[in-house]
Amino acid sequence: MALLSFLPSLRWAAPVVAAGVALASCNSSQTTEATNASATATDSMSTASATADPAAAGPRQIKPTGPKPAWAPTIAPEMQAVMETLASLGGKPIETLSAQEARQQPTPADAVMKLMRDNNIPTPPVTADTMSRMVMPGVKVRIYTPRNATGTLPVVVYYHGGGWVIANLDTYDASVRGLVEKTGAIFVSVAYRQGPEHKYPTAHNDSFAAYQWVLKNAASFKGDPQKVAVVGESAGGGLAATVSMMARDKKVMLPKHEVLVYPIAGYDLNTPSYQKYAQAKPLNKPMMAWFFENYLRGAADGKSPMISLVNANLKGLPPTTIITAEIDPLMSDGSMLADKLKAAGVPTKYQNYDGVTHEFFGMAAVVPQAGQAQDLAAAELKKALQ
C-alpha cells in the first residue's frame, strides 16, 4: 500500500508550481506529465537536508507552534511542524470520502512547500531529466536520468504509495529525485492502475509487467539490464516486494536489491503499531481499512501472500533494506517483515527512524531524518548495483 502517501495528511511530495502549491490529484493520467515542469520545486523535499549541516539554518528553522499531539508524544519538532501545517490546510478524513474526493485532498507535500516558503528554504536545481514511456495500455512510466550522465547506468524501478488507491508519480517525485541524485542511477517510476476502478491484483500485475518491461528495454534509455533494483514506499513497498516474489516464481531475473520504505506487509489491523498509533497522522487505522476496502475484492484477497507478505514464502528473495517510521501504524508490518526475511535466509538491513511519521521519507528539505533515510537507501542500492 504504498498507500500512505495517501492520507489527507500525507506527505505526498506533490508537485508544486513555483509561486504556489498545486494540490496534487491522484489521477496520474490527468496530472503526471502535465506537472513535469513543476518538478523543480519538489526536488527540494528530497535533497535539501542531504547537503545541509543539521545545525545550520535550513531544517533547524522549522519549529512547531503548539504542544506535541496526544497521538505522538515523541514526535520530532520538524515533523510536528509539517503535521501542524497539514492540518491548517483543511483536508477531510480520507476514510469519509470517495476515492475521487480523496485524490483531491491537500497533501503533506503541500505542507512541506508552505514551510519552505515561510522559512526561506530555497529549492535546489533540478539534477535529473525525465521522459515518459508506455508499458502497456493504462500503464506508463516516468524515466529519471541524471543530468550529464555518460555511459550505461544501473536502473531502479520505483513504486509509489497511496494505498493502491490515491497518489501518483507527481506525489512521490521528491523521493525519486532525491534518490536519483544520491545514487547516480536511472529511476523508472511506475504509474500502475489503482482501485476501486481497478481491483486487486491489478496494481500488482501492472508492477511486475513494468519490471519486465524495464529488463527488456533498459538499453533503449542507457540503462544496464543486468543491474536493476526495486524501491517502493508504503503500498509501493509491498508492490516492490511482490515484484521480487513474482520474478523468483516465474524464473525472471531477480532485482539486485529491494528497498521497502514503511511497506504494507500484512492484513492484520491489530498489530502493536496499529494499536499504538491508530489515530496517527497522516496515516491512521481507519484509513488503512479504507484502502483495503477500495483495492481488495474481499477478505480472501487480504490473506493472499501478495498482500500478507509476512506470511508469504520469502526464500530466495534479493537482499533487502527496510525503513520504517516510529509514529506509523505500519511500523510493525515492516519490522515483522524484516524478521521473516532474515528467518528465510535473506540478507536484510532494517532501520526504524524515531520521531517521524508515515510519509517522512520524501521530506528531506525540512525533516532531517528523511535525509538520513535516503542516505541509507542510496548507500545500499549503490553497493548492490556496482
C-alpha positions as CSV (number, residue, x, y, z in Angstrom):
1,M,0.0,0.0,0.0
2,A,2.5,2.4,-0.6
3,L,-0.6,3.9,0.4
4,L,0.5,6.1,2.9
5,S,1.1,8.6,0.7
6,F,-2.4,8.8,0.7
7,L,-3.7,10.3,3.6
8,P,-5.1,13.6,3.7
9,S,-2.2,14.2,5.8
10,L,0.3,12.6,3.7
11,R,3.4,14.0,2.7
12,W,3.0,13.3,-0.8
13,A,5.7,15.1,-2.3
14,A,3.1,16.5,-4.5
15,P,4.2,18.6,-7.4
16,V,4.4,22.3,-6.8
17,V,4.3,25.2,-9.2
18,A,6.9,27.8,-8.5
19,A,4.8,30.5,-6.9
20,G,2.4,28.3,-5.1
21,V,1.4,24.9,-4.1
22,A,-0.7,22.8,-6.6
23,L,-2.9,20.3,-4.8
24,A,-2.0,17.0,-6.4
25,S,-4.7,15.0,-7.9
26,C,-4.1,11.3,-7.5
27,N,-5.3,10.7,-11.0
28,S,-2.0,10.1,-12.7
29,S,-3.5,10.0,-16.1
30,Q,-4.5,13.6,-15.7
31,T,-1.6,15.1,-13.9
32,T,1.5,13.1,-14.2
33,E,3.0,14.7,-17.2
34,A,1.1,18.0,-17.0
35,T,3.1,18.9,-13.9
36,N,6.5,17.8,-15.2
37,A,7.6,21.4,-15.3
38,S,6.9,21.8,-11.6
39,A,9.3,19.1,-10.6
40,T,12.0,21.6,-9.7
41,A,10.1,22.6,-6.6
42,T,9.6,19.1,-5.4
43,D,13.3,18.4,-5.7
44,S,13.9,20.3,-2.5
45,M,11.9,17.9,-0.5
46,S,14.3,15.1,-1.3
47,T,17.6,16.8,-1.5
48,A,17.9,19.9,0.7
49,S,18.7,18.3,4.0
50,A,21.1,15.9,2.5
51,T,23.7,18.6,2.0
52,A,22.7,20.9,4.9
53,D,24.5,20.8,8.2
54,P,21.8,19.7,10.7
55,A,22.9,22.6,12.9
56,A,22.6,25.1,10.1
57,A,19.6,27.2,9.1
58,G,17.5,25.0,6.8
59,P,15.6,22.4,8.7
60,R,16.6,23.9,12.0
61,Q,14.4,26.9,11.3
62,I,11.3,24.7,11.2
63,K,9.6,24.8,14.6
64,P,6.2,23.7,15.8
65,T,3.7,26.3,17.2
66,G,1.9,24.1,19.7
67,P,2.3,21.3,22.2
68,K,3.0,17.7,21.0
69,P,-0.2,16.0,19.9
70,A,-1.6,13.2,22.1
71,W,-1.2,10.7,19.3
72,A,2.6,11.5,19.0
73,P,4.2,12.4,22.3
74,T,7.7,11.6,20.9
75,I,7.3,13.5,17.6
76,A,10.3,15.4,16.4
77,P,9.8,19.2,16.1
78,E,10.3,19.4,12.3
79,M,7.8,16.5,11.8
80,Q,5.3,18.1,14.2
81,A,5.6,21.4,12.2
82,V,4.7,19.6,9.0
83,M,1.7,17.9,10.6
84,E,0.5,21.2,12.1
85,T,0.8,22.9,8.7
86,L,-1.0,20.0,7.0
87,A,-3.9,20.3,9.5
88,S,-4.1,24.0,8.7
89,L,-4.8,23.2,5.1
90,G,-8.2,21.8,6.0
91,G,-8.2,18.3,4.5
92,K,-11.1,16.0,5.3
93,P,-10.6,12.5,6.7
94,I,-9.8,10.2,3.8
95,E,-11.9,7.4,5.2
96,T,-15.1,9.5,4.9
97,L,-14.6,10.3,1.2
98,S,-14.9,8.6,-2.2
99,A,-11.7,7.7,-3.9
100,Q,-12.2,10.6,-6.3
101,E,-12.7,13.0,-3.5
102,A,-9.7,11.6,-1.6
103,R,-7.5,12.2,-4.6
104,Q,-8.2,15.9,-4.4
105,Q,-7.2,16.5,-0.7
106,P,-4.3,18.6,0.4
107,T,-1.2,16.6,1.0
108,P,1.9,16.6,3.2
109,A,3.9,17.9,0.2
110,D,1.7,21.0,0.3
111,A,2.6,21.5,3.9
112,V,6.3,21.0,3.2
113,M,6.3,23.6,0.5
114,K,4.5,26.1,2.7
115,L,7.1,25.6,5.4
116,M,9.8,26.1,2.9
117,R,8.4,29.3,1.7
118,D,7.7,30.6,5.2
119,N,11.3,29.8,6.2
120,N,13.0,30.9,3.0
121,I,14.4,27.5,2.3
122,P,15.5,27.5,-1.4
123,T,14.7,24.8,-3.9
124,P,17.9,23.2,-5.3
125,P,18.4,22.9,-9.0
126,V,17.0,20.0,-10.9
127,T,19.5,17.3,-11.4
128,A,17.5,14.8,-13.4
129,D,15.8,14.9,-16.8
130,T,12.5,13.0,-17.3
131,M,10.6,11.3,-20.1
132,S,7.6,9.1,-20.3
133,R,7.1,5.7,-21.9
134,M,4.1,3.5,-22.2
135,V,4.5,-0.1,-20.8
136,M,1.0,-1.2,-22.0
137,P,-2.5,0.3,-22.2
138,G,-3.2,2.0,-18.9
139,V,0.3,1.7,-17.5
140,K,3.1,4.2,-18.1
141,V,6.4,5.0,-16.5
142,R,8.4,8.2,-15.9
143,I,12.2,7.7,-16.5
144,Y,14.5,9.9,-14.5
145,T,18.1,10.2,-15.9
146,P,20.9,12.0,-14.0
147,R,21.9,15.1,-15.9
148,N,25.3,15.0,-17.6
149,A,25.5,11.2,-17.1
150,T,27.6,9.3,-19.5
151,G,27.7,5.6,-20.4
152,T,25.4,2.9,-19.2
153,L,23.8,3.3,-15.8
154,P,22.2,1.0,-13.3
155,V,18.4,1.1,-13.1
156,V,16.0,1.3,-10.2
157,V,12.3,0.6,-10.7
158,Y,10.3,2.7,-8.2
159,Y,6.7,2.1,-7.0
160,H,4.8,5.0,-5.3
161,G,2.5,4.8,-2.3
162,G,-1.1,5.8,-1.8
163,G,-2.7,2.6,-0.6
164,W,-3.2,1.3,-4.2
165,V,-6.0,4.0,-4.4
166,I,-4.6,7.5,-4.4
167,A,-1.5,9.4,-5.2
168,N,0.5,9.3,-8.5
169,L,4.0,9.8,-9.9
170,D,4.0,13.5,-9.0
171,T,3.1,12.8,-5.4
172,Y,6.3,10.9,-4.9
173,D,8.5,12.9,-7.3
174,A,10.6,14.3,-4.4
175,S,11.6,10.9,-3.1
176,V,12.6,9.7,-6.6
177,R,14.7,12.8,-7.4
178,G,16.4,12.6,-4.0
179,L,17.4,9.0,-4.7
180,V,18.5,9.7,-8.3
181,E,20.9,12.4,-7.0
182,K,22.3,10.2,-4.3
183,T,22.7,7.0,-6.4
184,G,23.5,8.3,-9.8
185,A,21.2,5.6,-11.2
186,I,18.3,5.9,-13.7
187,F,15.0,5.6,-11.9
188,V,11.8,4.3,-13.6
189,S,8.7,5.4,-11.6
190,V,5.7,3.3,-12.4
191,A,2.1,4.6,-12.7
192,Y,0.2,1.4,-12.0
193,R,-3.6,1.3,-12.2
194,Q,-5.5,1.8,-8.9
195,G,-8.6,0.8,-7.0
196,P,-11.5,0.9,-6.8
197,E,-11.6,1.3,-10.5
198,H,-9.1,-1.5,-10.9
199,K,-9.2,-4.0,-8.0
200,Y,-6.6,-6.5,-6.8
201,P,-4.4,-7.9,-8.2
202,T,-4.3,-5.2,-11.0
203,A,-1.6,-2.9,-9.3
204,H,0.5,-6.0,-8.5
205,N,0.3,-7.4,-12.1
206,D,1.0,-3.9,-13.5
207,S,4.0,-3.5,-11.3
208,F,5.5,-6.8,-12.4
209,A,4.8,-6.0,-16.1
210,A,6.7,-2.7,-15.7
211,Y,9.6,-4.5,-14.1
212,Q,9.7,-6.9,-17.1
213,W,9.4,-4.0,-19.5
214,V,12.5,-2.4,-17.9
215,L,14.5,-5.6,-18.2
216,K,13.7,-5.8,-21.9
217,N,14.0,-2.0,-22.7
218,A,16.7,-0.7,-20.3
219,A,19.3,-0.4,-23.1
220,S,17.0,2.0,-25.0
221,F,17.4,4.6,-22.3
222,K,21.0,3.9,-21.5
223,G,20.2,1.5,-18.6
224,D,22.0,-1.7,-17.8
225,P,19.5,-4.6,-17.8
226,Q,21.9,-6.6,-15.7
227,K,21.9,-4.0,-12.9
228,V,18.3,-3.5,-11.8
229,A,16.9,-2.9,-8.3
230,V,13.4,-2.1,-6.9
231,V,12.3,0.5,-4.4
232,G,8.8,1.3,-3.1
233,E,7.1,3.4,-0.4
234,S,4.1,2.2,1.6
235,A,1.8,0.4,-0.8
236,G,4.6,0.7,-3.2
237,G,6.9,-1.1,-0.7
238,G,4.6,-4.1,-0.8
239,L,4.5,-3.9,-4.6
240,A,8.3,-3.9,-4.8
241,A,8.5,-7.0,-2.6
242,T,5.9,-8.8,-4.7
243,V,7.7,-8.0,-7.9
244,S,10.7,-9.8,-6.4
245,M,8.5,-12.8,-5.4
246,M,6.9,-12.9,-8.9
247,A,10.3,-12.7,-10.6
248,R,11.5,-15.6,-8.4
249,D,8.5,-17.8,-9.1
250,K,8.4,-17.1,-12.9
251,K,12.2,-17.6,-13.3
252,V,12.7,-14.0,-14.3
253,M,16.0,-12.2,-13.4
254,L,15.7,-11.1,-9.7
255,P,16.4,-7.5,-8.7
256,K,19.8,-7.0,-7.3
257,H,18.3,-5.3,-4.2
258,E,15.0,-4.2,-2.8
259,V,14.4,-1.1,-0.6
260,L,11.0,-1.2,1.1
261,V,10.0,2.0,2.9
262,Y,7.3,1.6,5.5
263,P,5.7,-1.2,3.4
264,I,2.2,-2.5,3.7
265,A,3.1,-6.1,4.5
266,G,0.1,-7.5,6.3
267,Y,-3.7,-7.5,6.5
268,D,-3.8,-7.5,10.3
269,L,-5.1,-4.2,11.6
270,N,-4.4,-5.1,15.2
271,T,-0.6,-5.3,15.3
272,P,1.2,-3.4,18.1
273,S,1.8,-0.3,15.9
274,Y,-1.8,-0.3,14.6
275,Q,-3.0,-0.3,18.2
276,K,-0.5,2.3,19.5
277,Y,-0.8,4.7,16.5
278,A,-4.4,4.0,15.5
279,Q,-5.1,7.8,15.4
280,A,-1.7,8.9,14.0
281,K,-1.3,11.3,11.0
282,P,-1.1,11.4,8.2
283,L,-1.9,7.7,8.2
284,N,-4.2,6.0,10.7
285,K,-6.0,2.7,11.2
286,P,-9.4,3.8,9.7
287,M,-7.6,5.0,6.5
288,M,-5.8,1.7,6.1
289,A,-9.1,-0.1,6.4
290,W,-10.5,2.3,3.7
291,F,-7.5,1.4,1.4
292,F,-8.1,-2.3,1.8
293,E,-11.8,-1.8,1.1
294,N,-11.2,0.2,-2.1
295,Y,-8.5,-2.1,-3.5
296,L,-9.3,-5.6,-2.4
297,R,-12.2,-7.6,-3.7
298,G,-12.8,-9.2,-0.3
299,A,-11.1,-10.6,2.8
300,A,-9.7,-13.5,0.9
301,D,-7.5,-11.1,-1.0
302,G,-6.1,-9.8,2.2
303,K,-4.8,-13.2,3.1
304,S,-3.0,-13.6,-0.3
305,P,0.8,-13.8,0.0
306,M,1.0,-10.7,-2.2
307,I,-0.8,-8.7,0.5
308,S,0.2,-10.5,3.6
309,L,3.9,-10.6,2.9
310,V,4.7,-11.5,6.5
311,N,3.0,-14.9,5.8
312,A,4.5,-15.5,2.3
313,N,7.3,-17.7,1.2
314,L,10.2,-15.3,1.3
315,K,13.0,-17.7,0.5
316,G,15.3,-16.7,-2.4
317,L,14.4,-13.0,-2.5
318,P,17.1,-10.4,-3.1
319,P,19.0,-8.6,-0.3
320,T,16.6,-6.2,1.3
321,T,16.6,-2.9,3.1
322,I,13.5,-2.0,5.2
323,I,12.9,1.5,6.5
324,T,10.1,2.3,8.9
325,A,8.8,5.3,10.9
326,E,8.2,5.2,14.7
327,I,4.8,7.0,14.6
328,D,3.2,4.9,11.9
329,P,0.5,2.1,12.0
330,L,2.7,0.3,9.5
331,M,5.8,0.2,11.7
332,S,5.1,-3.4,12.9
333,D,4.5,-4.6,9.3
334,G,8.0,-3.5,8.3
335,S,9.6,-4.8,11.5
336,M,7.9,-8.2,11.2
337,L,8.7,-8.5,7.5
338,A,12.4,-7.8,8.3
339,D,12.4,-10.7,10.9
340,K,10.6,-13.0,8.4
341,L,13.1,-12.2,5.7
342,K,16.1,-12.9,8.0
343,A,14.5,-16.2,9.1
344,A,14.1,-17.1,5.4
345,G,17.9,-16.6,4.9
346,V,17.5,-13.2,3.0
347,P,20.3,-10.7,3.8
348,T,18.3,-7.9,5.4
349,K,19.0,-4.5,6.9
350,Y,16.3,-2.9,9.0
351,Q,16.2,0.7,10.3
352,N,13.4,2.4,12.2
353,Y,13.5,6.2,12.5
354,D,12.3,7.7,15.7
355,G,10.2,10.8,16.0
356,V,8.7,10.7,12.5
357,T,5.5,9.6,10.8
358,H,4.4,7.8,7.8
359,E,5.4,9.7,4.6
360,F,8.5,11.3,6.2
361,F,10.9,9.8,3.6
362,G,10.3,12.5,0.9
363,M,10.6,15.4,3.3
364,A,14.3,15.8,3.4
365,A,14.1,19.6,2.9
366,V,12.6,20.1,6.3
367,V,12.9,16.8,8.2
368,P,16.5,15.7,9.0
369,Q,15.6,12.0,9.4
370,A,14.4,11.9,5.8
371,G,17.8,12.8,4.5
372,Q,19.3,10.2,6.7
373,A,16.9,7.5,5.5
374,Q,17.5,8.5,1.9
375,D,21.3,8.2,2.5
376,L,20.8,4.7,3.9
377,A,18.7,3.6,0.9
378,A,21.1,5.1,-1.6
379,A,24.1,3.5,0.0
380,E,22.6,0.0,-0.1
381,L,21.5,0.5,-3.7
382,K,24.9,1.7,-4.8
383,K,26.6,-1.3,-3.2
384,A,24.2,-3.7,-4.8
385,L,24.4,-2.1,-8.3
386,Q,28.2,-1.8,-8.6
